[in-house]
Amino acid sequence: MKKICRALLLAVMALGVFSAVNTQSASASSYHKGTPTALRGYWRTKMHKYRGGLHSSYYWGYYHLTIKKNSFRDAGIQAGAEVPTKLSYRYLGHHTYYLKGSERMGKSMVSPFKWKIKKISSKKLTALDVINKGSKTTTWYRFSGQISKHTYYPYPYVPLAYPKD
């Protein structure tokens, strides 16, 4: 009986040591290079009113977001684009991702880039610019990425704010 208990105890210990050696550490909190495949594609907001131009006139437009394997571009009509480099991401769970990188502002100034993006469905996601404290969560909708030369879809035609002399 003693021999059986010892043999059984030895087998359990050997199995425990063997399983401890074979475990793989897949940390969900580690960063991965590039952008997640689940978020890649062309996205835009719903059309909304912008203020600008001559005498603070209003015009309608979209924000446009392009996510590729190693690039991210956030732009609005008649606005500058946000194009970060050295992108990496971390999966937070529940279809939520944290993207980070750096953005060059001129020759010497580099600012951090941090976005938190949640994929709601295959055609909808929400995103928050974590760096800008005053920013709100924006809802983005998938679209084809094709822009018509006649209607500037997804952008409507906007005449020049300042006429040429």
Sequence and secondary structure as in RCSB ss.txt:
>XXXX:A:sequence
MKKICRALLLAVMALGVFSAVNTQSASASSYHKGTPTALRGYWRTKMHKYRGGLHSSYYWGYYHLTIKKNSFRDA
GIQAGAEVPTKLSYRYLGHHTYYLKGSERMGKSMVSPFKWKIKKISSKKLTALDVINKGSKTTTWYRFSGQISKH
TYYPYPYVPLAYPKD
>XXXX:A:secstr
 HHHHHHHHHHHHHHHHHHHHS     TTS EES  GGG EEEE   EEEE SGGG EEEE EEEEE SS EEEE
ETTS  B  EEEEEEEEETTEEEEEEEEEETTTEEEEEEEEEEEEETTEEEEEESSSTT   EEEEE      TT
T TTS     SS   
